[in-house]
């Protein structure tokens, strides 16, 4: 599907739309095009498109500016309606597994079947009371929350070949050695944040984190004003003049991450977390990583999206943590095209 044309990962964030195009083969992939455009903060709210025509216009602008070679995209999504469940399911022939799960989805997902979009991944096998069972990762959302995004893409003549969870995308830009053990991925975008916990590279738990960089901006009176906003955002990535506002916002991030870690460790009877990896534009706020590490007593690193790319062209400004999701989505497309 993506062979020869590469893959384009698309992230719809509050205030910004980002996309990255990746080409090549495993061990020799490069980012060949990338870009982001500003959108009104009302166009995408809490991970859901609110203004279809506005988003479509921005997508057309982005495609024109970045000169992407394809109109096929991997769309990232995550919002309050997304539900993730790790379940044990009776073993059935694999060619009948998806149908069997969908017939019983109501037992695991509190969304009426007619309103649900459901996907699943086979994680492994476990020993159940009645014998071996599949361990499955279920991902579901309401169609109503996804349809506006698809409408915006259709209006811009873009084709969503794959729809993937934004938190999962972060895992693909991280070197394999950093996936060993229990790892927490924290994405701090302009809109909703997210927390994903994975064990040895396998996702086990994810949730929306109601903390965003927009909240920090609001607390210091920063408003979105056309193209100047890019410079305003850059300014707040440095240690700001309002240390109290930064402290309050950073402590809210700490509280959300701590709650997620505590919940999972209690559920799975684990002892500790090996590392925390930050992504999203909020990860670049000076002092945040150090504060998280000090408060949670866990090693904290900011994601380097180009860590798995060798000899990457320097002219493309995609090294910032805000490109981790869109780049991970692009890599998902390369996997899909195999």
N, C-alpha and C positions, 0 to 999 in steps of 0.2 A: 504493500500500500504506500509506504513512504520510500521504497527503494529508489535510489537515484536522485530523489528530490529532497532528501533530508527530512527534517521534522521541525515544526514550529510549535513552541509552547506559549500559551496565552493566559495571562492573569488579569482579571478584572478587579481592581482594587478601588477603594474609596479615594477619589481624587486623581487616580492614575490608571492607565492601561499599559501593561508591559508585555513584550513578546520577544522571544529569542529563537533563532533558526540554527539548528545544528546539522552538520553533515559529517560523513566519514564512517569508519568502521571501528569496532571496539579496540581501544588502545591508541587510536589515531583519529579522534573526532575533533572538530573545530567549530567554533561559533562563527558563522559566516554573515549573519545579519542580526541586528538587535535594535530595540528602541523603546521609548515610552512617550506617551502623550498625556497632557493634563486634561481632566474632565471635571465638570462641576461636582462638588462633594455630594450633591443630591442625586446624581445619576446612578451611582452604585452605593447602596447603604446596607451595612451588615452582611455583605457578601451576596446581595440580591440586586439585580438590575431593576431600577425604578423608572428610568427614562430610556426606552428602547431606541428612539430616533437619535438621541444625544450620543449614546454609546456607539451606534452604528456610524455616525458622522466621525467620531474620534477614531474608530477602527479604520475607516477609509483613509484618514489623514496619516495614521501610523503606517499603514501598508505602503502609502505613497512615499513617505519619508524614508522608511527603513529599506524599501525595495526588496521585500521578501520574494522568494522565487515561487511560492506556492500559496494557494488559498485553503489548503487543508491544515487544520490546527488540532492540537491537543488542548482542550479547555480545562482549566483548573476550577474547582468549586469547593466551597466549604461555608456553611452557614448554620444558623440555629436549627434548621429543619433536618440536617444530616444526622443520621443515627448510625453508629458503628457498634456491632455486636460480635463478640468472639463466642462461638457456640460449638457444642459437640453434637454431631448428627449421625444417625445410623448409617452404616455403610450400605450403599447401593451401587450398581454399575455406574461408572463415572459418566457415561453418556446419558444417564438419566438423573444425575445428581441435581443439575440446575432446575429441572422441572419439579423434582420432588421437594426441593427447598422452597420454591415459589408457592407450591400448594400449601405449605405449612408456615409460610412467612409470617402470618398473623400471630403465631404463637411467640414470635421473637421481636417483631417490629410493630409498634402501636400506630400504624398508618393503614387506613383501608386499602385493600389491594388495588382498587380502581384508581386510587390517587398516588400510588407508590411507583417509584423507579428503584429497582433492586439489582444489585450486583453482588457477586460472591467470589472468594478466592479460597482455594484449598491450602491450608496452612500446614497440616500434617495429620498424623493419626495418634489417637490416644486409646488407652484401655478403659472401656466403660464397664458398668455393672453387667451389661448383657453382651460383652465382647468388644472387639475393636470398633472404634468410631472415628469418623472424620472430624478434624478440628477445622472449622470454617470461619472466615472473616466475612461478615455480612455488612454491606454498605447500602443504605437506603435513604431516599429523600422524597419529598413531595413534588409531584410534577409541576405544581403551580409555582414553586420556587426556582425551578430550572427553566421553565418555558420562556421567560423574558430574555434570558441570556441567549437561548437558541434563536429567538426572534431577531435579536440584534445582529447575530452572526449571519442569519439568512438575509437580512436586509442589506448586509455588506458583501454578500456573495461569498461568505466564508463557510467552509464545511467542517463541522466538528467530527473528525474521524474517531477520536477517543475523548471521553470525559473522565477525568481522574480527580481524586481528592488532592487538594493543594498540600495538606500536611504530608502525604505519602511522597510527593514530589521531592521534598527536601532530602529524603534519604538517598536519592540517586546522585547527588552532587558531592556526597561525602566519601572519602577514601575508605576502602573496605576495613582497614585496620581500626578506624574510628567507630565502626558499627559493632565491634565486639563488646559483649556484656550488655548491661542495661543502660540504654541511652535515651535521653529526653530531648526531643526537638521542639524548640519554641519559636514560632513565627510571629513577629510583631510587625504587621503591615499597617497601612494608614487606617484600614477598617478593622474588622474583627481579627483578633489574634487566634492562635491555635496551639495546642499542646499535643504532641504525639509521643508515646512511649513505645520503644521497640527493644526486643531482647535478641541479641545476636542477629540483627538485621531483619527480624520479623516483627511487623507491627502488632501490638497487643492492645493498645488503648489510645483513644484520641477524643478530644473534646474542644469545643469552642471556648476561647478565653476572652471574656468581655473587657479586654484592655487593648487600647490601640494608641498609635502615635497621635492620632487626632485629639484624643483626650488631653495629652500633654500640651499640645498646641493651644487648645482651648483654655487651659489653666493659666497660660502666660499671655493670653489675649492675641494670639496669632491667628489671622484670618486668611482665607484663601482668596487671592486677588490675581486672576489671570496668570500670565507667564512669570510674574514676579514670585509666584509661589515656589518655584524651583529653588530660587536663591534663598527664600525664607526657610524652606525645609533644610537646606544645607547649613544654614546658620544655627539651627537648633540641634544639629548633630554634634556640634561642639558643646563644651560644657557651658550651659547657658548662664545668664546673669541672675536668674531666679532659682537659686539653689533649693529653696523650700518647695517650689512647684515640682522640680525634678525629683526631689526626695519623696514627695507624696506619690507621684506617678510610679517611680521605680519600686516603691514598697508595695504598690498594688500589683505590680508584675510579680514580685517575690511571693506575695500571698497566693496568687493564682497558681503559680508553678508549684509551690509547696503543697497546696491542697491536692493537686493532681498526683504528685508523687506519693503523698501519704495514702491517698485512696488506693492507688494501684498496689503499692507495697503491702498494704493490709489485705487486699483481696487475694494476692498471689503468694503471700507469706515470703516475700523477699526481704533481704537485709539492707540493701543500699542501691544507689545509682552510681554508675561509673563516670558519666559525663553529661553535660548539658550543652547542646549546640543551638546557637541563636541564628535566626535568619530574619529577612524582612528589613525594611528601611529603619524600623525602630531599633534593630540590633546595633546600628551604627551610632546611637547616642552615646557620647563619651561618658564613661564611668558606669554604664549599666552592667556590662559583663563582670566588672570587678565587684560591684555591689552584690550581684546575684551570687557570685562565688563565695564571697565573705558571709552572706546571710545563710546560704543553703549548705555551705561547706562541701561543695561538689565542684570539680573542675568545670569551668565554663569557657567555651570558645565561640567566636563568631564565625559563621560559615564562610568558606572561601569557594564561591561557585566554580572557579576555574581549576580547583585542585586536581580534578581527574583529566584535565586537558593538557596535552603536551604541545609545546611550541605554539601556543595560542597567539593570534595577532593582537598586538597591543593597542591598535587603533580603535578597537571596539571597547567602549566603557561598560563592561559587564562584570567587573570584579567585585562590585559592591554587593553586600548581603541582600539587597532588595531584589536582585536578579536570581536568587537561589530557586525560588518556586518556578518561575517561567522556564529556567534552564532545566530544572528537573522534569518538568512537563515535556519539554522537547525530547529529553532522553527517554521518557516513557514512550514517545512515538517511535523512536528508533527500535525499541524492544518490540513494539507491536508490529513493526514492519518486517521482522525476521521471518 
